[in-house]
């Protein structure tokens, strides 16, 4: 499934992909968790002269720090304890193709320096090896962090940032492209229905009202999960969104069908942020400010704990200072 949407933000992203894909420029994809950064990287690769070569993805946050250098550059047999055989790194695997460095902001500082050398000089040495290898690789980096903020705090190298930030593409959050929610939900519903061998009925006005009322902190990925869950709960092909969309209080809010006049109304960015903030604060209060675990906010809202933590930080929610927090005895 390709990029879906008609909003100005999505059209700007598609235009940026067309502009940069045919070049060999390094691309930095910016956006919140779940906005589709990997999909954009794939579109850039498929639109480039390297499309017949590998697209290799590395999640910088998922690799133990002690193994990152080996993961990137490979190692020779005996290079360290447990290195029983020679292994190619991701740069060698992506030779001639594209390397996607996902969550680049999680890369340790010492590896940032070595990555900078590869980007500048196009060469590297495997761990335990004495031979310098060439790297014919196009690099696409992606992050949900503010690298400028990390630079100011000494967590990210400024020179590496400028080397990666040749052609930045910023992906809009789903709350910034409300008009695309229905298109995406229909597309996901049809795809999952085909996979499950089930019927899928078009969205009703009530479905659209439920989708529009939710703030989607997990963005497109969360919408995809909600639609799949709603289809599993469906009856005769009608999505059961009332039980699939997370609700902090466990109840389904009253909704009114979306009229043609209502479809013309959209919340501004401040109103959307305030709605998200109130929703998250309610969830935090219900869970007594526990984020992870069985009875935490992440489980209640169906989101990764890291996403919940990042939204709390972004929305500047404080347990004692929030004007929405209830006083506790």
C-alpha positions as CSV (number, residue, x, y, z in Angstrom):
1,X,0.0,0.0,0.0
2,X,1.4,3.3,-1.1
3,X,1.1,6.8,0.4
4,X,-2.6,7.6,0.8
5,X,-4.0,11.2,1.2
6,X,-5.2,14.3,-0.5
7,X,-4.3,16.8,2.2
8,X,-1.9,19.6,1.4
9,X,0.6,18.1,3.8
10,X,0.6,14.7,2.0
11,X,0.8,16.4,-1.4
12,X,3.9,18.3,-0.2
13,X,5.5,15.1,0.9
14,X,4.8,13.4,-2.4
15,X,6.2,16.4,-4.3
16,X,9.4,16.3,-2.2
17,X,9.8,12.5,-2.9
18,X,9.5,13.2,-6.6
19,X,12.1,16.0,-6.4
20,X,14.8,14.0,-4.5
21,X,14.2,10.4,-5.5
22,X,16.2,10.6,-8.8
23,X,19.2,12.1,-7.1
24,X,21.7,10.5,-4.7
25,X,21.2,13.1,-2.0
26,X,21.0,12.1,1.7
27,X,17.5,12.5,3.0
28,X,16.4,13.2,6.6
29,X,12.8,12.1,7.3
30,X,11.2,13.8,10.3
31,X,8.0,13.0,12.0
32,X,6.2,11.5,15.0
33,X,6.0,7.8,15.6
34,X,3.5,6.1,13.2
35,X,3.5,8.8,10.5
36,X,4.9,6.5,7.8
37,X,8.6,7.4,7.7
38,X,9.6,3.9,6.4
39,X,6.9,4.1,3.6
40,X,8.4,7.4,2.5
41,X,11.9,5.9,2.5
42,X,10.6,3.0,0.3
43,X,9.0,5.4,-2.1
44,X,12.3,7.3,-2.4
45,X,14.3,4.1,-3.0
46,X,11.7,2.8,-5.6
47,X,11.9,6.1,-7.5
48,X,15.7,6.2,-7.6
49,X,18.2,4.6,-10.0
50,X,19.1,2.2,-7.1
51,X,15.6,0.6,-7.1
52,X,17.0,-2.7,-8.4
53,X,19.5,-2.9,-5.5
54,X,18.8,-3.6,-1.8
55,X,17.0,-1.3,0.6
56,X,18.5,-2.2,4.0
57,X,16.8,-0.9,7.2
58,X,18.6,-0.5,10.5
59,X,16.7,0.4,13.7
60,X,19.3,2.3,15.7
61,X,17.2,2.0,18.8
62,X,16.8,-1.8,18.7
63,X,20.5,-2.8,18.6
64,X,22.5,-3.1,21.8
65,X,25.1,-0.4,22.1
66,X,27.9,-3.0,22.2
67,X,26.8,-4.5,18.9
68,X,26.0,-1.4,16.9
69,X,29.5,-1.0,15.3
70,X,29.5,-4.6,14.2
71,X,25.9,-4.2,12.9
72,X,26.9,-1.2,10.8
73,X,30.4,-2.3,9.6
74,X,30.6,-6.0,10.1
75,X,33.3,-8.0,11.8
76,X,36.1,-10.5,11.2
77,X,36.2,-13.9,12.9
78,X,37.6,-13.5,16.4
79,X,37.1,-9.7,16.5
80,X,35.4,-10.1,19.9
81,X,34.1,-12.8,22.2
82,X,31.4,-14.7,20.4
83,X,32.5,-13.6,16.9
84,X,32.9,-17.2,15.6
85,X,32.6,-16.3,11.9
86,X,33.0,-13.3,9.6
87,X,29.9,-11.2,9.2
88,X,29.0,-8.5,6.7
89,X,27.6,-5.3,8.1
90,X,24.6,-3.3,6.9
91,X,26.8,-0.9,4.8
92,X,28.2,-3.9,2.9
93,X,24.7,-5.5,2.5
94,X,23.4,-2.2,1.1
95,X,26.2,-1.7,-1.3
96,X,24.8,-0.2,-4.5
97,X,21.5,0.4,-2.8
98,X,19.9,2.4,0.0
99,X,20.5,2.3,3.7
100,X,17.7,3.5,6.0
101,X,18.9,4.5,9.4
102,X,15.7,4.6,11.4
103,X,15.6,6.4,14.8
104,X,19.0,7.9,14.0
105,X,18.7,10.1,17.2
106,X,19.3,7.0,19.3
107,X,22.8,6.4,17.9
108,X,25.6,6.7,20.5
109,X,28.0,9.6,20.1
110,X,31.1,7.5,19.4
111,X,29.2,5.7,16.5
112,X,28.0,9.1,15.2
113,X,31.6,10.0,14.5
114,X,32.3,6.8,12.6
115,X,29.1,7.2,10.7
116,X,30.1,10.7,9.7
117,X,33.4,9.4,8.3
118,X,31.5,6.9,6.1
119,X,29.2,9.6,4.8
120,X,32.1,12.0,4.1
121,X,34.7,9.5,2.7
122,X,32.6,6.6,1.6
123,X,34.7,4.0,3.3
124,X,34.9,2.0,6.5
125,X,36.7,-0.9,8.2
126,X,35.0,-4.0,9.7
127,X,35.7,-4.7,13.4
128,X,38.9,-6.7,13.7
129,X,39.8,-6.1,10.1
130,X,42.7,-4.1,8.5
131,X,41.3,-3.6,5.1
132,X,39.4,-0.5,4.2
133,X,36.2,-1.1,2.3
134,X,34.3,1.2,0.0
135,X,30.6,2.0,0.6
136,X,28.5,2.9,-2.4
137,X,25.4,3.5,-0.4
138,X,22.7,6.2,-0.4
139,X,21.7,7.0,3.2
140,X,18.2,7.9,4.3
141,X,17.9,8.8,8.0
142,X,14.6,9.0,10.0
143,X,13.8,10.2,13.5
144,X,10.9,11.2,15.7
145,X,13.2,13.3,17.9
146,X,14.2,17.0,17.7
147,X,17.8,16.6,16.7
148,X,18.4,20.4,17.1
149,X,17.4,19.9,20.8
150,X,19.7,16.9,21.1
151,X,22.5,19.0,19.7
152,X,22.0,21.7,22.3
153,X,22.1,19.0,25.0
154,X,25.3,17.4,23.6
155,X,23.5,14.2,22.6
156,X,23.9,14.6,18.8
157,X,26.8,15.8,16.7
158,X,26.1,19.0,14.9
159,X,28.4,18.1,12.0
160,X,26.6,14.8,11.5
161,X,23.2,16.6,11.6
162,X,24.2,19.0,8.8
163,X,25.6,16.0,6.8
164,X,22.3,14.2,7.2
165,X,20.0,17.2,6.7
166,X,20.8,17.7,3.0
167,X,17.1,17.2,2.0
168,X,14.7,17.1,5.0
169,X,11.2,15.8,4.6
170,X,8.8,16.5,7.5
171,X,5.7,14.2,7.7
172,X,2.5,15.7,9.1
173,X,0.9,14.0,12.1
174,X,-2.5,12.5,11.4
175,X,-4.2,15.2,13.5
176,X,-2.8,17.7,11.0
177,X,-4.4,15.8,8.1
178,X,-7.9,15.2,9.4
179,X,-9.4,15.0,5.9
180,X,-7.3,11.9,5.1
181,X,-8.5,9.8,8.1
182,X,-11.6,8.5,6.3
183,X,-9.6,7.6,3.1
184,X,-7.0,5.7,5.2
185,X,-9.7,3.9,7.3
186,X,-11.5,2.8,4.1
187,X,-8.2,1.6,2.5
188,X,-7.2,-0.3,5.7
189,X,-10.6,-1.8,6.0
190,X,-10.6,-3.1,2.5
191,X,-7.1,-4.6,2.8
192,X,-7.9,-6.4,6.1
193,X,-11.2,-7.6,4.9
194,X,-9.6,-9.2,1.9
195,X,-6.9,-10.8,4.1
196,X,-9.5,-12.1,6.6
197,X,-12.0,-13.2,4.0
198,X,-14.7,-10.9,5.4
199,X,-17.1,-8.3,4.1
200,X,-16.4,-4.6,4.6
201,X,-19.1,-2.1,4.5
202,X,-18.3,1.6,3.7
203,X,-17.9,3.9,6.7
204,X,-21.2,5.3,8.1
205,X,-21.7,8.9,9.4
206,X,-21.4,7.5,12.9
207,X,-18.1,5.8,12.0
208,X,-16.8,9.1,10.6
209,X,-17.8,11.0,13.7
210,X,-16.0,8.5,16.0
211,X,-12.8,8.7,13.8
212,X,-12.9,12.5,13.7
213,X,-13.4,12.9,17.4
214,X,-10.3,10.9,18.4
215,X,-6.9,12.6,18.6
216,X,-4.8,9.8,17.1
217,X,-1.6,10.2,19.2
218,X,-0.2,7.0,17.5
219,X,-0.9,8.5,14.0
220,X,-1.4,6.3,10.9
221,X,0.0,3.2,12.6
222,X,-2.6,3.5,15.4
223,X,-5.4,4.1,12.9
224,X,-4.4,0.9,11.1
225,X,-4.5,-1.1,14.3
226,X,-7.8,0.3,15.3
227,X,-9.4,-0.5,11.9
228,X,-8.1,-4.1,12.0
229,X,-9.4,-4.5,15.6
230,X,-12.8,-3.0,14.5
231,X,-13.1,-5.4,11.6
232,X,-12.4,-8.4,13.9
233,X,-15.2,-7.1,16.1
234,X,-17.4,-6.3,13.2
235,X,-20.9,-7.7,12.4
236,X,-21.9,-8.2,8.8
237,X,-19.0,-6.1,7.6
238,X,-19.8,-3.0,9.7
239,X,-16.8,-1.8,11.6
240,X,-17.3,-1.8,15.4
241,X,-15.3,1.4,16.0
242,X,-17.1,2.1,19.3
243,X,-15.2,-0.8,20.9
244,X,-12.0,-0.5,18.9
245,X,-11.1,3.2,19.4
246,X,-9.4,3.6,22.8
247,X,-11.5,5.5,25.4
248,X,-9.8,6.5,28.7
249,X,-13.0,6.0,30.7
250,X,-14.0,2.8,29.0
251,X,-17.2,4.4,27.7
252,X,-18.3,5.3,24.2
253,X,-19.0,9.1,23.9
254,X,-22.2,10.2,22.3
255,X,-21.7,11.1,18.7
256,X,-23.8,12.8,16.1
257,X,-23.7,11.9,12.5
258,X,-21.4,14.0,10.4
259,X,-23.4,16.4,8.3
260,X,-22.2,18.0,5.1
261,X,-21.8,21.3,7.0
262,X,-19.7,19.6,9.8
263,X,-17.4,18.2,7.2
264,X,-16.3,21.7,6.4
265,X,-15.3,22.4,10.0
266,X,-11.8,21.5,11.2
267,X,-10.1,22.3,14.5
268,X,-7.1,24.6,14.4
269,X,-3.7,23.3,15.7
270,X,-4.2,24.8,19.2
271,X,-7.6,23.2,19.6
272,X,-6.3,19.8,18.4
273,X,-3.4,20.0,20.8
274,X,-5.7,21.0,23.7
275,X,-8.0,18.0,22.8
276,X,-5.1,15.6,22.8
277,X,-3.8,17.1,26.1
278,X,-7.1,16.7,27.9
279,X,-7.5,13.1,26.6
280,X,-4.0,12.1,27.7
281,X,-4.4,13.8,31.1
282,X,-7.6,11.9,31.7
283,X,-5.8,8.6,30.9
284,X,-3.0,9.5,33.2
285,X,-5.3,10.2,36.1
286,X,-7.3,7.0,35.5
287,X,-4.0,5.0,35.5
288,X,-2.6,7.0,38.5
289,X,0.2,8.3,36.2
290,X,1.5,4.8,35.5
291,X,2.7,4.7,31.9
292,X,3.8,1.1,31.2
293,X,2.6,-2.2,32.4
294,X,-0.7,-4.0,32.5
295,X,-2.7,-1.1,34.0
296,X,-0.7,1.7,32.5
297,X,-1.6,4.4,30.1
298,X,0.2,2.7,27.2
299,X,-2.0,-0.5,27.6
300,X,-5.2,1.6,28.0
301,X,-4.6,3.6,24.9
302,X,-3.1,0.9,22.8
303,X,0.2,2.7,22.3
304,X,3.9,2.0,22.9
305,X,5.1,3.4,26.2
306,X,7.7,5.4,24.3
307,X,5.0,7.2,22.4
308,X,3.1,8.0,25.5
309,X,6.2,9.4,27.1
310,X,7.1,11.5,24.1
311,X,3.6,13.0,23.9
312,X,3.7,13.8,27.6
313,X,6.9,15.7,27.1
314,X,5.7,17.4,23.9
315,X,2.5,18.6,25.5
316,X,4.4,19.7,28.6
317,X,2.1,17.7,31.0
318,X,3.3,17.7,34.6
319,X,1.7,15.7,37.3
320,X,1.5,18.5,39.9
321,X,1.4,21.5,37.7
322,X,-1.2,20.4,35.1
323,X,-4.3,22.6,35.4
324,X,-6.3,19.5,34.5
325,X,-4.8,17.3,37.3
326,X,-7.1,16.5,40.2
327,X,-5.9,17.1,43.7
328,X,-5.0,13.9,45.5
329,X,-5.1,13.2,49.2
